[in-house]
Amino acid sequence: MSVRLLEQLDLIADAPNGIQKLRGLILELAVRGKLVPQDPNDEPASDLLKRIAVAKARMEAEGQIKKSKAVPPVAQSEKPFEIPNGWEWSRLAAVSLINPRNAVDDSTFASFVPMAMIGTRFDGAHSQEHRKWAEIKQGFTHFAESDIGVAKITPCFENSKACVFENLQNEIGAGTTELHIVRPIDQTLVPRYVLAYLKAPMFLLVGETRMTGTAGQKRLPKEFLEHNPFPLPPLAEQHRIVAKVDELMALCDQMEAEQADAESAHITLVHTLLATLTQSPDAAELAASWQRLAEHFDTLFTTEFSLDALKQTVLQLAVMGKLVSQDPNDEPAAKLLGEIRTRRAISLKSGNPNPCEASVQSKKQEKQRCPLDLDELPRGWSWATLIQCAEIVVDCHNKTAPYTSKGIPLLRTTNIRNGSMNLKEPKFVSAETYERWSSRCKPRPGDILITREAPMGEVCIIPEGMTVCMGQRIMLIRLVDNTIVPRFLLYSLLEPGLME
């Protein structure tokens, strides 16, 4: 199996999140006995279990540990997979000590390890501080040299925070209370084999379903750690498994570094080549630059980042006036702005709502708002503020809605993403609430909505035939009919450089 895995490493690693999945696969194969061949000369795990039982009985007789309850054997129905010859199904409670305590002099210096110092990698690395035992013996989890610690609280457990404690000051330590500790007995377990078991996707996925508590404070019960079926190999094979896992994890590290270098180079290349488009002085040069990119499209635009960068470049070209050539016969934008101003004034006189004070600002103020000199725009274009382009701009002041099971859809910030509207997990309000909340301005098809918080700047256009109610943290932009194309303004609002 290991030979076939090695042959497929590059293929697996190239998949989305491939290297992360590959690490999980390596650990899964390790604890299933599929990573290294078995040796019939190894002491079988059945003899290892007997030695562990004798050692535990001796420790109990000498008073080193309390007498433990009998651990039931693993029933056939509990076994999640077949294990190789020479292996045995057991439980960690039968082959180790769970959450033991230390007993040392208060003046002894020991290691202190908070959760932030515990990693998620298989190398089991952790950092530590040095403190006197008297300072940390109360209110913290105890551990000793070669103990295995596994996080029990969400999301640290799901993120595979676990380690083998090594190089501890005076070989003892204490740390975060959000750990379970596994202590091997008389060197009958290889600690990093136990770590592989605790980090394997099989253990994490099942453990996640057994966590108890409220959201954000769920914890892995000690009973699950103690009694979940544990595949026990011969001691010699445990060492071989750990060595093979180390070898394969090193290969994963190497591929990860190579991918990071390649990704960095790819990002730089995409940025540089897309910049040739935005820096094109005219449509002819833009067409030539695009043709050069198009010849290598399948090579350049292969990642989510590169596709997003291409989309943003297209938006930037559109609002810069470089996507199409200008027609000198077109009516200039300055005349269009004058028409919008006139029609907005008529609308105000007729009593239509316009709560935005910017609508009555002076021309001097409007000029001060222009982010660039007018000479930088294409011929016929003009800079304008948002309210200069619109009939009204309304900020929603509605509070938390009295929701109903059906009625008129209530638009929240979560319903506006990536330039469009979605009604996933919809909320509804009654017709009465809609009328009360829409007294300032009833949203209508063609209006542009923009979020002003969490996250800011998401925009969409209300589709034809849809009646919606505006929720909190949303602004509405209504254009004067037949003046500005709504989707052009939408694209302008989506272009991050213009909205900075």
C-alpha positions in Angstrom: 0.0 0.0 0.0 2.8 2.4 0.8 4.4 1.9 -2.6 1.1 2.7 -4.4 0.6 5.7 -2.1 4.1 7.1 -3.0 3.2 6.6 -6.7 0.1 8.7 -6.3 1.4 11.5 -4.1 1.7 14.2 -6.8 -1.8 13.4 -8.1 -3.4 13.6 -4.7 -1.5 16.7 -3.8 -2.6 18.6 -6.9 -6.3 18.2 -5.9 -8.0 21.1 -4.0 -6.7 21.1 -0.4 -4.7 18.1 -1.7 -1.8 18.2 0.7 -4.0 18.6 3.8 -6.1 15.6 2.7 -2.9 13.7 1.9 -1.7 14.1 5.5 -5.0 12.8 6.8 -4.8 9.8 4.4 -1.3 9.0 5.6 -2.5 8.9 9.3 -5.6 6.9 8.3 -3.5 4.3 6.6 -1.0 4.2 9.5 -3.6 3.2 12.1 -5.2 0.7 9.8 -2.0 -1.2 9.4 -1.7 -0.4 5.7 1.4 1.8 5.7 4.2 -0.7 6.4 4.4 -4.5 6.0 3.9 -6.7 9.0 6.8 -8.8 10.4 5.7 -12.3 11.7 8.7 -12.2 14.0 7.3 -9.2 16.0 6.0 -9.9 19.4 2.2 -9.9 18.8 0.0 -7.3 20.3 -1.8 -9.9 22.4 1.5 -10.5 24.3 1.9 -6.7 24.6 -1.6 -6.5 26.2 -0.6 -9.1 28.8 2.6 -7.1 29.7 0.5 -3.9 30.0 -2.0 -5.7 32.3 0.8 -6.9 34.5 2.4 -3.5 34.7 -0.9 -1.9 35.6 -1.5 -4.5 38.3 1.9 -3.8 39.8 1.4 -0.1 39.8 -2.0 -0.5 41.6 -0.4 -2.9 44.2 2.4 -0.4 44.9 -0.2 2.5 45.2 1.2 4.4 42.2 -2.3 4.5 40.7 -5.8 3.8 41.8 -7.4 0.5 41.0 -9.2 1.0 37.7 -12.5 -0.5 36.6 -12.4 -3.4 34.2 -12.4 -2.3 30.6 -14.8 -4.3 28.4 -13.3 -6.0 25.3 -14.1 -4.5 21.9 -17.2 -6.2 20.5 -17.3 -7.3 16.9 -20.0 -4.7 16.1 -17.7 -1.9 17.4 -14.7 -2.7 15.1 -14.7 -0.1 12.3 -12.3 -2.0 10.0 -10.2 -5.2 9.8 -6.7 -5.1 11.3 -3.7 -7.1 10.3 -2.5 -10.3 11.9 -0.6 -9.6 15.1 -2.7 -6.6 15.9 -5.4 -6.4 18.6 -8.4 -4.2 19.2 -8.3 -2.5 22.6 -9.1 0.8 24.3 -6.9 3.5 25.6 -8.3 3.0 29.1 -6.9 -0.5 28.9 -3.4 0.3 27.6 -2.6 3.7 29.2 -3.4 6.1 32.0 -5.9 8.8 31.2 -5.6 12.2 32.8 -3.1 11.2 35.6 -1.7 13.5 38.2 1.8 14.4 39.2 3.3 14.5 42.7 6.5 16.5 43.1 7.9 19.1 45.4 6.5 22.6 45.2 9.9 24.1 44.6 10.6 22.0 41.5 10.7 23.9 38.2 8.3 22.5 35.6 7.1 23.3 32.1 3.9 25.3 31.5 2.1 24.8 28.2 -1.0 26.9 27.3 -3.2 25.8 24.3 -1.6 28.5 22.1 1.7 26.7 22.4 0.3 23.3 21.1 0.5 22.7 17.3 -1.6 20.9 14.8 1.1 19.1 12.9 2.1 15.5 13.3 5.6 16.4 14.5 3.9 16.9 17.9 5.8 20.1 18.5 4.9 22.4 21.3 6.5 25.4 23.1 6.7 25.9 26.8 7.4 28.2 29.7 9.2 27.4 33.0 7.5 27.9 36.3 7.6 26.5 39.8 5.4 23.6 40.4 3.6 25.4 43.3 2.4 28.0 40.8 0.8 25.5 38.3 -0.1 22.4 40.2 -3.6 23.7 41.0 -6.2 24.4 38.4 -4.3 23.0 35.4 -3.9 19.8 33.6 -0.9 17.6 34.7 1.4 15.8 32.2 4.9 14.3 32.1 7.6 13.5 29.6 6.3 11.4 26.7 2.6 11.9 27.6 0.3 12.6 24.7 -2.1 15.6 25.0 -5.2 16.1 22.9 -7.4 19.2 22.9 -10.9 18.5 24.1 -12.7 21.8 23.3 -14.1 23.0 20.0 -12.6 24.1 17.6 -9.1 23.1 18.9 -10.1 19.4 18.8 -11.4 19.5 15.2 -8.3 21.4 14.2 -6.2 18.5 15.5 -4.4 20.3 18.3 -2.5 17.5 19.9 1.2 16.8 20.8 3.7 14.5 22.6 5.2 16.4 25.5 9.0 16.3 25.2 12.0 18.0 26.8 9.9 19.1 29.8 11.7 20.9 32.6 12.4 18.1 35.1 10.2 15.9 32.9 6.9 17.2 34.3 4.5 19.9 33.3 1.0 21.4 33.5 -1.0 23.5 31.2 -4.4 24.3 29.7 -7.4 22.7 31.3 -8.8 21.9 27.8 -6.6 18.8 27.4 -7.0 15.1 27.8 -3.8 13.3 28.7 -2.8 9.8 27.6 0.2 8.3 29.5 1.8 5.1 28.1 2.7 2.4 30.7 6.3 1.2 30.9 7.2 2.1 27.3 4.6 -0.3 25.9 3.2 2.3 23.5 5.1 4.5 21.1 3.7 8.0 21.9 3.7 9.2 18.4 1.7 6.2 17.2 -0.9 7.2 19.7 -0.6 10.7 18.3 -1.3 9.4 14.8 -4.4 7.7 16.1 -5.6 10.9 17.8 -4.9 13.0 14.7 -6.4 10.5 12.1 -9.6 11.8 10.4 -11.4 8.6 11.6 -10.9 9.6 15.2 -11.6 13.3 14.7 -14.8 12.8 12.7 -16.3 10.3 15.2 -15.1 12.4 18.1 -16.8 15.5 16.8 -20.2 13.7 16.8 -19.7 12.7 20.5 -18.8 16.2 21.8 -21.2 17.6 24.4 -22.1 21.1 25.5 -23.4 24.2 23.9 -22.2 25.8 20.6 -18.7 27.2 21.0 -18.2 25.4 24.2 -18.4 21.7 23.1 -16.0 19.3 24.6 -14.9 15.7 24.0 -15.9 13.5 26.9 -13.2 11.6 28.7 -15.3 8.5 28.3 -15.0 8.6 24.5 -11.3 8.9 24.7 -11.1 6.0 27.1 -13.4 3.6 25.3 -13.2 4.4 21.6 -11.8 1.2 19.8 -8.0 1.5 19.6 -6.1 -0.5 17.0 -2.9 -1.8 18.8 0.0 -3.0 16.7 3.1 -4.9 17.9 5.5 -2.5 19.6 8.2 -3.0 16.9 5.6 -2.2 14.2 4.6 1.0 16.0 8.1 2.2 15.6 8.1 1.3 11.9 4.8 3.1 11.4 6.0 6.3 13.0 9.2 6.3 10.9 7.2 5.8 7.7 4.7 8.6 8.7 7.7 10.9 9.4 9.1 10.1 5.9 5.8 10.8 4.2 5.1 13.9 6.2 8.5 15.2 5.1 7.5 14.6 1.5 4.3 16.6 2.1 6.3 19.4 3.6 8.5 19.5 0.5 5.5 19.5 -1.9 3.9 22.2 0.2 7.0 24.4 -0.1 7.2 23.8 -3.8 3.6 24.6 -4.3 3.9 27.8 -2.2 6.9 29.0 -4.4 5.0 28.1 -7.5 1.9 29.9 -6.3 3.8 33.0 -5.4 5.4 33.1 -8.8 2.0 32.6 -10.4 0.4 35.4 -8.5 3.2 37.8 -9.5 2.9 36.8 -13.1 -0.8 37.2 -13.2 -0.6 40.7 -11.5 2.1 41.8 -13.9 0.3 40.7 -17.1 -3.1 42.0 -16.0 -1.5 45.4 -15.3 -0.6 45.6 -19.0 -4.3 45.7 -19.6 -5.1 48.5 -17.2 -2.1 50.5 -18.3 -3.0 50.4 -22.0 -3.3 54.0 -23.3 -6.0 53.1 -25.9 -8.3 50.4 -27.1 -5.9 49.3 -29.8 -3.1 48.6 -27.3 -5.6 47.0 -24.9 -6.7 44.6 -27.7 -3.0 43.7 -28.4 -2.3 43.1 -24.7 -5.4 41.0 -24.3 -4.4 38.9 -27.3 -1.1 38.1 -25.7 -2.8 37.0 -22.5 -5.5 35.0 -24.4 -2.8 32.8 -26.0 -1.9 31.6 -22.5 -5.3 31.7 -20.9 -5.4 28.0 -19.9 -2.0 28.4 -18.1 -2.6 31.8 -16.4 -6.1 31.5 -15.1 -6.2 28.2 -13.3 -6.7 29.2 -9.7 -9.5 30.9 -7.8 -7.2 33.9 -7.1 -6.3 34.3 -10.8 -9.9 34.2 -11.9 -10.9 36.7 -9.3 -8.0 39.0 -10.4 -9.2 38.7 -14.0 -12.8 39.6 -13.0 -11.6 42.7 -11.0 -9.4 43.8 -14.0 -12.4 43.6 -16.3 -14.4 45.7 -13.9 -11.5 48.2 -13.6 -11.2 48.5 -17.4 -15.0 49.0 -17.6 -15.1 52.0 -15.2 -11.9 53.4 -16.6 -13.5 53.6 -20.0 -10.9 51.3 -21.6 -13.1 48.3 -22.3 -14.7 49.9 -25.4 -13.7 52.8 -27.6 -15.5 56.1 -27.3 -17.8 57.5 -29.9 -17.5 61.3 -30.4 -21.1 61.5 -31.5 -22.3 60.3 -28.0 -24.0 62.8 -25.8 -21.4 63.9 -23.2 -21.8 62.8 -19.6 -21.9 66.5 -18.4 -25.1 67.0 -20.3 -26.5 63.8 -18.8 -25.7 65.0 -15.3 -27.5 68.2 -16.0 -30.6 66.3 -17.1 -30.4 64.1 -13.9 -30.1 67.3 -11.7 -33.2 68.8 -13.4 -35.3 65.7 -13.1 -34.2 65.2 -9.5 -35.3 68.7 -8.6 -38.7 68.1 -10.2 -39.0 64.9 -8.3 -38.3 66.7 -5.0 -40.9 69.4 -5.7 -43.5 66.7 -6.4 -42.9 65.4 -2.8 -40.9 62.2 -3.5 -38.6 61.3 -0.6 -35.0 62.1 -0.7 -33.4 62.0 2.7 -29.8 62.3 1.4 -28.5 65.9 2.1 -25.8 65.4 -0.5 -28.5 65.9 -3.2 -28.6 69.7 -2.5 -24.8 70.3 -2.3 -23.2 73.1 -4.3 -21.3 72.6 -7.5 -18.2 73.7 -5.6 -18.7 70.9 -3.1 -19.3 68.4 -5.9 -16.0 69.4 -7.5 -14.1 68.8 -4.3 -15.5 65.3 -4.1 -14.0 64.3 -7.5 -11.2 61.8 -6.7 -9.1 62.6 -9.8 -8.7 65.4 -12.3 -11.2 65.4 -15.1 -8.4 65.3 -17.6 -7.7 61.7 -16.6 -11.1 60.6 -17.9 -11.9 59.5 -21.4 -13.3 62.1 -23.7 -17.0 62.8 -23.0 -16.8 61.3 -19.4 -17.3 63.3 -16.2 -16.6 62.6 -12.5 -19.7 62.6 -10.3 -20.7 61.7 -6.8 -23.2 59.0 -6.2 -26.1 61.3 -5.4 -25.4 63.3 -8.6 -26.1 60.1 -10.5 -29.2 59.2 -8.6 -32.7 60.3 -7.9 -32.6 59.2 -4.3 -30.2 57.5 -1.9 -32.0 56.1 1.2 -30.4 54.6 4.3 -32.5 52.0 6.0 -33.2 52.7 9.7 -35.4 49.7 10.3 -34.8 47.8 13.5 -35.0 44.0 14.1 -38.0 42.7 12.3 -41.1 41.0 13.7 -40.6 38.0 11.4 -43.5 36.0 10.0 -43.5 32.5 8.5 -44.5 33.9 5.1 -45.2 37.2 3.4 -42.8 39.7 1.9 -39.1 38.7 1.7 -36.9 40.8 4.1 -33.5 41.5 2.6 -30.6 41.3 5.0 -26.9 41.8 4.4 -26.5 38.0 4.0 -28.8 38.1 1.0 -26.5 40.3 -1.0 -23.3 38.8 -2.3 -21.0 39.0 -5.4 -23.2 41.5 -7.2 -26.4 39.6 -7.0 -29.3 38.8 -4.6 -29.9 35.5 -3.0 -32.8 34.4 -0.8 -31.1 31.6 1.0 -32.5 31.1 4.5 -35.1 33.8 3.8 -36.9 35.9 6.5 -40.4 37.4 5.9 -42.4 40.3 7.2 -46.1 41.0 7.1 -47.7 43.5 4.6 -48.3 45.8 7.5 -44.6 45.8 8.5 -43.6 46.3 4.9 -45.8 49.4 4.5 -44.6 50.9 7.8 -40.9 50.3 7.1 -41.2 51.4 3.5 -42.8 54.7 4.2 -39.6 56.6 3.2 -39.1 54.6 0.0 -40.6 51.4 -1.3 -37.8 49.3 -2.9 -38.7 48.5 -6.5 -37.2 46.5 -9.4 -34.1 48.2 -10.9 -33.1 49.8 -7.6 -29.6 49.2 -6.4 -29.0 48.0 -2.9 -25.6 48.3 -1.1 -24.6 47.0 2.4 -23.0 49.4 4.7 -21.9 46.9 7.4 -20.9 43.3 7.8 -19.5 43.1 5.1 -19.6 46.6 3.6 -20.0 47.3 -0.1 -21.9 44.2 -1.3 -24.3 45.3 -4.0 -27.1 44.0 -6.1 -30.0 45.1 -8.3 -33.6 44.2 -7.4 -34.8 41.8 -10.1 -37.9 42.5 -12.2 -41.2 41.3 -10.6 -39.8 41.1 -7.1 -41.2 42.9 -4.0 -38.8 43.1 -1.1 -38.5 44.9 2.2 -35.1 46.4 3.2 -33.6 45.2 6.4 -31.0 46.8 8.6 -27.6 48.1 7.4 -28.7 48.4 3.7 -28.8 51.5 1.5 -31.0 52.0 -1.6 -29.9 53.8 -4.7 -32.6 54.8 -7.3 -31.5 56.1 -10.6 -33.5 58.6 -12.8 -35.2 56.6 -15.5 -33.3 56.3 -18.9 -30.2 58.1 -17.7 -27.6 55.7 -16.3 -27.6 52.0 -17.0 -28.1 50.3 -13.6 -25.6 47.5 -14.3 -22.9 50.0 -15.2 -23.3 51.7 -11.8 -23.4 48.2 -10.2 -20.0 47.3 -11.9 -18.6 50.7 -10.7 -19.6 49.9 -7.1 -18.0 46.4 -7.4 -14.7 47.8 -8.6 -12.7 48.1 -5.3 -10.3 50.8 -6.6 -13.1 53.2 -7.4 -14.7 52.8 -4.0 -11.6 53.2 -1.8 
